[in-house]
Amino acid sequence: MATMVQAVRMALHYGETYLGVTDIFGEDVGPPLGGVFTATQGLKTAWNSPLDERGIVGMAMGIAYAGGRPVAEIQFCDYGFNTIDLLKVAGNQHWAGNGHYNLPMVLMTPSGSGIRGSLYHSHSFESWASRLAGWKVVMPSTPLDAYGLMLSAIVDPNPVMVLLPKALLRVRGEQKLPGEPEDEEELKARIDAPVGDRSNWQPRWPDLKPYYVPIGEATLCRAGDAATVCSYGRTLPLCVQAADQIREETGQGCDVLDLRSIFPYDWKTLSQSVQKTGRLLVVNEDTEVTNFGEHLLRRVIDEHFYDLLVKPRLLMGRHVPGIGLNQVYEQNTVPQLPLIKETLRALIAEPA
C-alpha cells in the first residue's frame, strides 16, 4: 500500500500529465531533493523557488491569472503566517471580480505535530485557514483520500489549500490507489528516488487512474449509536482506535466521522449523526482558543440543542506559543490516544 506522501506524489504526477498542471514549485520542491518530505520527487514540472513564502503565493496567483494551473508548496505551514495577507487576497479574487475571474491554484503545506519539529515546525493551520473566505480547505487522513482530494483540488477553478498531516505522511494506507502496483516494494522502486546520486534517476510511474474525493464530503469510518466523534488529519486514526477499543471492551459503538474538508464542511452528515446519537466529541490538534472545532460545537448547539443528551465535548491542543522539542512536551501539548479514549468513555457514560 502507498504511503500518504507517495499518494500525493502520484496525484501530482497525474495532475501534470492529464489535468493541466503547469507548475509545481516551492522551496526544495524541484530536483534533486523533491521536497523535504519527498512529495515532489520525479515530477516533470517541479522547480525550486527562492526561500520566500510571500513570493511563492504571489507567483502562484500570477501563474493562475496568466492561464496556468500551479500547485505551490509552503514547506511547513508554520511559515504560512508570513503570507496571511496574500492568502486573503487570493481568496477574494473570484468574489471581487463578480464571478468573472477564476484563480485555479493549489497551495499544499504540511501541518500539525508528530515529527518532533519543535517551535517552528509543529503548528496547525486549519483554524487560520478556515477564516480565509474564498478558499476551500482540505485535510486527508489516508493515502487514498490524499490522492482523491489532491485531484479535486487541482481541477477546482479557485484556490484550494491542501493541509497534509506531517505525522501521517509515512503511514501506509489500507486501500490501494487506482493503478497502484500490488507490491509495495515495486512501488518504492518505481517512484522513490534513491539515496545519494540522483542525476540519472527517472521515475517509472504506474498507470494511474482518476479518483476524486468531493470537497466538502465527510466519510463515516465507524458506525454506532453511543456517540458521534468528529475529527480529521492526525487525530482521526486515534479516534478510530479509541472507538474500536471501547467497542471491544463495552460493546458500545460510535459514529466516527472523518471530516476531510475543513471548508466547506459536511454539515449534513455531522447533523444526522448528532441527531442519531445525541452525544458529540470533536477532536483536533489546533490550539484551543478560536479553534475550528469551537465553530462546529457552536453550530451543533444552535441547531441541535434539544437533540443533545449531554453537553458536547471538544479536545484540542493547548494554547501555548509552540510545541517543545522534548517528546514529553509534544505528547502533552496535543491530544493523544489515552486522553481521547478517556474523554469518549466519559461522554458515553454520562447520564442523559
Backbone torsions as a table, in degrees:
resi	resn	phi	psi	omega
1	MET	NA	143.5	179.6
2	ALA	-72.0	149.9	168.7
3	THR	-80.7	169.0	179.6
4	MET	-62.9	-41.0	-178.0
5	VAL	-67.6	-34.7	174.5
6	GLN	-65.8	-38.1	178.7
7	ALA	-63.6	-41.6	177.6
8	VAL	-62.9	-44.2	-179.8
9	ARG	-60.9	-43.0	180.0
10	MET	-69.4	-34.8	175.8
11	ALA	-64.4	-41.5	178.7
12	LEU	-66.2	-38.6	175.3
13	HIS	-61.9	-45.2	177.8
14	TYR	-61.2	-38.9	-179.2
15	GLY	-64.2	-43.6	-179.2
16	GLU	-75.0	-21.6	-179.0
17	THR	-86.8	-39.3	-170.4
18	TYR	-122.8	-18.8	-170.6
19	LEU	-112.9	8.3	173.1
20	GLY	84.3	14.4	175.8
21	VAL	-62.5	127.1	-175.5
22	THR	-102.1	-29.6	-175.5
23	ASP	-146.3	131.6	170.8
24	ILE	-122.8	114.2	-170.1
25	PHE	-149.6	164.2	179.8
26	GLY	157.3	-172.5	-176.6
27	GLU	-72.3	118.1	-179.7
28	ASP	64.8	19.4	-178.4
29	VAL	-74.6	-36.0	-179.8
30	GLY	-81.1	-173.8	177.5
31	PRO	-68.1	151.6	7.2
32	PRO	-90.1	-14.0	-171.3
33	LEU	-75.5	-47.1	-176.7
34	GLY	74.0	35.8	178.7
35	GLY	90.8	146.3	-177.7
36	VAL	-65.0	-24.5	175.8
37	PHE	-104.7	6.7	178.9
38	THR	69.5	23.7	-177.0
39	ALA	-74.4	-12.1	-175.3
40	THR	-125.1	19.5	178.5
41	GLN	-62.8	134.2	171.5
42	GLY	78.1	4.1	-177.5
43	LEU	-82.4	134.1	-171.4
44	LYS	-73.4	-24.0	-178.8
45	THR	-100.5	8.8	-176.2
46	ALA	-82.7	135.8	176.9
47	TRP	-146.4	159.4	-175.5
48	ASN	-90.7	130.8	176.4
49	SER	-96.4	167.1	167.0
50	PRO	-62.6	165.0	178.3
51	LEU	-79.7	75.4	-171.8
52	ASP	-152.4	96.6	-177.0
53	GLU	-63.4	-37.7	177.9
54	ARG	-64.7	-39.0	176.6
55	GLY	-64.3	-36.1	179.1
56	ILE	-64.0	-48.5	-179.6
57	VAL	-65.9	-43.9	179.1
58	GLY	-62.7	-39.8	177.9
59	MET	-64.2	-42.1	178.7
60	ALA	-60.8	-42.4	177.9
61	MET	-62.3	-43.5	-179.3
62	GLY	-64.3	-44.2	179.0
63	ILE	-61.7	-43.4	-179.3
64	ALA	-64.3	-42.4	178.6
65	TYR	-66.4	-28.2	-178.4
66	ALA	-84.3	2.5	176.8
67	GLY	106.8	-1.2	177.6
68	GLY	-85.0	177.9	177.6
69	ARG	-135.6	85.4	-173.6
70	PRO	-88.8	152.8	166.5
71	VAL	-121.0	112.4	-178.4
72	ALA	-107.3	150.0	178.5
73	GLU	-121.9	131.7	163.2
74	ILE	-95.1	122.9	-165.9
75	GLN	-55.9	-40.0	172.0
76	PHE	-139.5	141.8	-175.5
77	CYS	-62.4	-21.4	178.4
78	ASP	-54.0	-30.8	-177.4
79	TYR	-92.1	2.1	170.7
80	GLY	-69.2	-21.2	178.4
81	PHE	-63.8	-23.1	176.8
82	ASN	-69.3	-12.6	-168.2
83	THR	-120.8	10.1	-170.8
84	ILE	-54.0	-42.2	-177.8
85	ASP	-64.9	-39.1	178.8
86	LEU	-70.6	-35.8	176.2
87	LEU	-62.6	-38.9	176.6
88	LYS	-61.8	-44.2	179.5
89	VAL	-63.7	-43.7	179.6
90	ALA	-60.4	-38.2	-179.1
91	GLY	-70.2	-26.5	-175.0
92	ASN	-94.9	-0.3	-172.1
93	GLN	-64.8	-44.8	-179.2
94	HIS	-63.7	-41.7	179.7
95	TRP	-68.1	-44.7	-178.4
96	ALA	-65.6	-28.2	178.2
97	GLY	-89.9	14.9	177.2
98	ASN	57.8	32.8	176.7
99	GLY	81.5	3.3	-175.9
100	HIS	-89.6	-13.4	-175.3
101	TYR	-128.2	125.0	175.9
102	ASN	-96.5	162.0	178.2
103	LEU	-138.3	80.5	-172.6
104	PRO	-79.6	78.1	179.9
105	MET	-125.7	146.3	174.4
106	VAL	-115.5	134.3	174.1
107	LEU	-119.6	114.9	178.6
108	MET	-110.3	146.7	-179.2
109	THR	-159.5	137.3	175.2
110	PRO	-69.0	141.0	-174.3
111	SER	-136.2	149.4	170.1
112	GLY	92.4	-175.5	-174.8
113	SER	-95.4	-169.5	171.7
114	GLY	109.0	-6.5	178.5
115	ILE	-119.6	11.5	-176.8
116	ARG	54.9	51.5	-178.0
117	GLY	-86.9	-3.7	175.9
118	SER	63.3	-154.8	-166.6
119	LEU	-61.8	-35.9	-169.0
120	TYR	-107.9	7.2	-179.5
121	HIS	-142.3	32.3	-176.1
122	SER	-137.7	3.3	-178.5
123	HIS	-69.0	156.7	168.3
124	SER	-104.5	149.7	-171.2
125	PHE	-123.1	-4.8	-169.7
126	GLU	-66.9	-32.7	-179.8
127	SER	-68.4	-41.3	174.6
128	TRP	-62.1	-45.9	-177.0
129	ALA	-63.3	-33.6	-177.5
130	SER	-66.1	-16.9	-179.9
131	ARG	-90.8	-3.5	-177.8
132	LEU	-89.1	86.9	-177.7
133	ALA	-56.9	137.7	-179.4
134	GLY	99.8	-14.7	176.7
135	TRP	-96.2	144.0	163.1
136	LYS	-97.7	140.9	-173.6
137	VAL	-131.9	125.2	-179.2
138	VAL	-127.2	153.7	175.7
139	MET	-146.1	107.5	-179.7
140	PRO	-80.3	161.6	173.1
141	SER	-125.7	-0.4	176.7
142	THR	-134.4	156.2	177.1
143	PRO	-60.0	-41.6	-179.2
144	LEU	-63.0	-42.2	177.0
145	ASP	-66.6	-36.2	177.1
146	ALA	-61.4	-42.9	177.8
147	TYR	-62.0	-50.7	-176.4
148	GLY	-68.9	-37.3	178.0
149	LEU	-70.5	-36.3	178.1
150	MET	-65.0	-42.0	177.9
151	LEU	-64.0	-40.1	177.2
152	SER	-64.7	-37.5	178.0
153	ALA	-65.0	-40.7	-177.8
154	ILE	-64.0	-40.4	-176.4
155	VAL	-84.8	-8.9	179.1
156	ASP	-67.7	139.4	-176.3
157	PRO	-78.2	-4.5	-177.9
158	ASN	-136.6	174.3	-168.5
159	PRO	-59.2	133.4	175.2
160	VAL	-129.7	131.1	176.0
161	MET	-103.3	126.3	178.9
162	VAL	-108.4	107.2	178.5
163	LEU	-92.1	123.3	-176.0
164	LEU	-107.9	116.9	-179.4
165	PRO	-66.8	115.4	-174.6
166	LYS	-54.6	-41.4	-174.0
167	ALA	-66.8	-18.2	-176.5
168	LEU	-104.8	-0.1	-173.5
169	LEU	-64.8	-29.7	-179.9
170	ARG	-98.6	5.8	-177.6
171	VAL	-86.9	132.4	179.2
172	ARG	-80.2	147.1	-179.9
173	GLY	-83.2	174.1	177.1
174	GLU	-103.5	-5.6	178.8
175	GLN	-127.3	140.8	179.7
176	LYS	-79.1	147.5	171.6
177	LEU	-73.7	150.0	178.6
178	PRO	-65.2	116.2	-178.0
179	GLY	98.9	-5.4	179.6
180	GLU	-69.7	138.3	177.0
181	PRO	-60.6	154.3	-179.5
182	GLU	-66.8	-36.2	-173.8
183	ASP	-95.0	127.8	-179.0
184	GLU	-63.3	-39.3	-178.7
185	GLU	-67.4	-34.9	176.2
186	GLU	-63.7	-43.3	178.6
187	LEU	-61.2	-45.7	179.2
188	LYS	-59.0	-44.2	-179.4
189	ALA	-64.8	-28.9	-175.4
190	ARG	-85.0	-34.9	-170.7
191	ILE	-122.9	-10.1	178.7
192	ASP	-92.9	124.1	179.9
193	ALA	-66.3	145.4	179.7
194	PRO	-71.0	156.2	172.2
195	VAL	-74.4	136.9	-179.6
196	GLY	101.4	-140.5	-175.1
197	ASP	-68.3	121.3	179.4
198	ARG	-117.0	11.7	-172.0
199	SER	-59.7	-32.4	-178.5
200	ASN	-109.4	7.8	-177.1
201	TRP	-79.9	137.5	172.6
202	GLN	-134.5	137.1	178.2
203	PRO	-70.8	155.0	173.3
204	ARG	-116.3	86.9	-171.8
205	TRP	-65.9	138.5	173.6
206	PRO	-70.1	167.7	-180.0
207	ASP	-81.1	82.8	-174.5
208	LEU	-74.4	149.6	179.3
209	LYS	-117.2	156.4	179.4
210	PRO	-71.3	145.7	175.6
211	TYR	-155.1	117.9	-174.6
212	TYR	-115.1	128.3	169.7
213	VAL	-98.0	115.7	-178.3
214	PRO	-59.3	132.0	177.1
215	ILE	-70.1	128.9	-178.9
216	GLY	98.6	11.7	-178.1
217	GLU	-121.0	117.6	177.5
218	ALA	-78.6	169.4	174.3
219	THR	-130.2	145.4	179.9
220	LEU	-92.8	110.2	-177.2
221	CYS	-85.3	-34.3	176.0
222	ARG	-140.7	152.4	-179.0
223	ALA	-123.5	142.5	178.0
224	GLY	-179.1	171.7	-175.6
225	ASP	-107.0	-7.5	-171.2
226	ALA	-74.7	-35.3	-178.1
227	ALA	-168.9	165.5	173.3
228	THR	-109.9	128.6	174.8
229	VAL	-117.1	125.1	-177.4
230	CYS	-120.1	124.8	-178.5
231	SER	-154.3	-173.3	179.1
232	TYR	-170.7	163.8	175.1
233	GLY	63.7	-141.7	-173.1
234	ARG	-58.6	-36.6	-174.2
235	THR	-80.8	-12.5	-178.4
236	LEU	-62.4	-50.9	178.3
237	PRO	-59.9	-31.4	177.0
238	LEU	-66.9	-39.2	177.3
239	CYS	-64.9	-39.2	177.0
240	VAL	-62.6	-44.5	178.3
241	GLN	-61.2	-43.7	179.9
242	ALA	-62.1	-44.4	-180.0
243	ALA	-65.3	-39.7	178.8
244	ASP	-64.4	-42.2	-179.2
245	GLN	-66.9	-39.9	178.8
246	ILE	-67.2	-38.8	176.8
247	ARG	-62.8	-42.0	-179.4
248	GLU	-66.0	-36.6	-176.2
249	GLU	-82.5	-34.5	-172.3
250	THR	-120.9	-14.3	-175.5
251	GLY	82.0	1.7	-178.6
252	GLN	-95.4	125.0	-178.5
253	GLY	-103.6	152.7	-178.3
254	CYS	-124.9	149.4	163.9
255	ASP	-72.5	124.7	172.7
256	VAL	-116.4	114.3	-177.0
257	LEU	-102.9	126.3	169.6
258	ASP	-93.6	108.1	-174.9
259	LEU	-62.3	-39.6	177.9
260	ARG	66.8	-43.3	178.2
261	SER	-115.1	125.4	176.0
262	ILE	-77.8	-40.9	174.3
263	PHE	-154.2	129.5	-7.8
264	PRO	-68.4	147.8	-179.5
265	TYR	-108.0	162.0	-172.1
266	ASP	-88.1	80.1	-179.4
267	TRP	-65.9	-35.6	-177.3
268	LYS	-58.9	-47.4	-178.4
269	THR	-67.1	-43.0	178.3
270	LEU	-63.0	-44.0	-179.1
271	SER	-60.9	-46.1	-179.2
272	GLN	-63.7	-38.5	180.0
273	SER	-67.3	-43.0	179.8
274	VAL	-63.6	-39.5	177.1
275	GLN	-62.5	-33.6	-179.7
276	LYS	-74.2	-44.1	-171.5
277	THR	-96.9	-32.0	-178.0
278	GLY	74.1	5.3	-178.4
279	ARG	-138.1	136.6	-174.3
280	LEU	-136.7	133.5	169.9
281	LEU	-127.3	124.4	174.7
282	VAL	-108.6	134.4	-177.0
283	VAL	-132.2	127.8	168.5
284	ASN	-152.0	179.0	-175.7
285	GLU	-114.3	6.6	175.3
286	ASP	-71.8	162.9	-174.5
287	THR	-69.5	157.4	-162.8
288	GLU	-82.7	-3.8	177.9
289	VAL	-104.2	126.1	-173.3
290	THR	53.0	50.0	177.7
291	ASN	-82.7	147.3	178.4
292	PHE	-60.0	-32.6	177.3
293	GLY	-61.7	-28.9	176.9
294	GLU	-64.1	-36.2	175.5
295	HIS	-62.7	-44.2	-180.0
296	LEU	-61.3	-43.6	178.2
297	LEU	-62.9	-42.9	179.2
298	ARG	-58.7	-43.3	-177.8
299	ARG	-70.9	-39.3	177.0
300	VAL	-61.1	-43.2	179.7
301	ILE	-66.5	-40.3	179.2
302	ASP	-61.9	-44.0	-170.3
303	GLU	-100.2	-15.7	-176.6
304	HIS	-133.6	30.6	-178.4
305	PHE	-54.9	-43.8	-176.2
306	TYR	-85.0	-4.3	174.3
307	ASP	-91.8	-19.4	-177.6
308	LEU	-75.7	132.8	178.2
309	LEU	-88.3	-30.5	178.6
310	VAL	-142.4	170.6	-179.6
311	LYS	-65.3	139.0	176.3
312	PRO	-72.6	158.2	-178.1
313	ARG	-124.5	155.0	-179.8
314	LEU	-139.2	121.4	173.7
315	LEU	-104.6	129.4	-175.6
316	MET	-140.9	175.4	172.1
317	GLY	-74.5	157.4	179.8
318	ARG	-73.7	150.1	-177.8
319	HIS	-84.0	77.8	178.9
320	VAL	-123.6	158.6	-176.4
321	PRO	-62.2	-25.5	-179.3
322	GLY	-171.2	179.6	178.9
323	ILE	-105.2	128.2	-178.4
324	GLY	-70.6	155.8	-179.7
325	LEU	-66.6	-36.9	179.6
326	ASN	-56.6	133.1	-176.4
327	GLN	-59.4	-32.9	178.4
328	VAL	-62.4	-41.5	178.4
329	TYR	-63.8	-45.9	-178.9
330	GLU	-63.0	-44.4	-177.7
331	GLN	-62.6	-31.2	-176.4
332	ASN	-98.9	4.1	179.6
333	THR	-96.5	-30.2	-178.3
334	VAL	-126.3	156.1	-176.4
335	PRO	-58.9	137.2	176.3
336	GLN	-122.4	170.1	-173.9
337	LEU	-54.2	-47.9	-177.7
338	PRO	-58.5	-41.4	-179.6
339	LEU	-69.2	-39.5	178.6
340	ILE	-62.2	-45.3	-179.4
341	LYS	-64.3	-44.0	179.5
342	GLU	-60.9	-43.4	-178.5
343	THR	-68.5	-41.2	179.5
344	LEU	-65.9	-40.0	178.4
345	ARG	-62.3	-41.8	179.2
346	ALA	-66.8	-37.5	178.3
347	LEU	-61.5	-44.0	-178.4
348	ILE	-68.0	-37.7	-173.6
349	ALA	-80.3	-20.3	-175.9
350	GLU	-62.7	130.0	-179.9
351	PRO	-64.5	142.7	179.4
352	ALA	-74.1	NA	NA
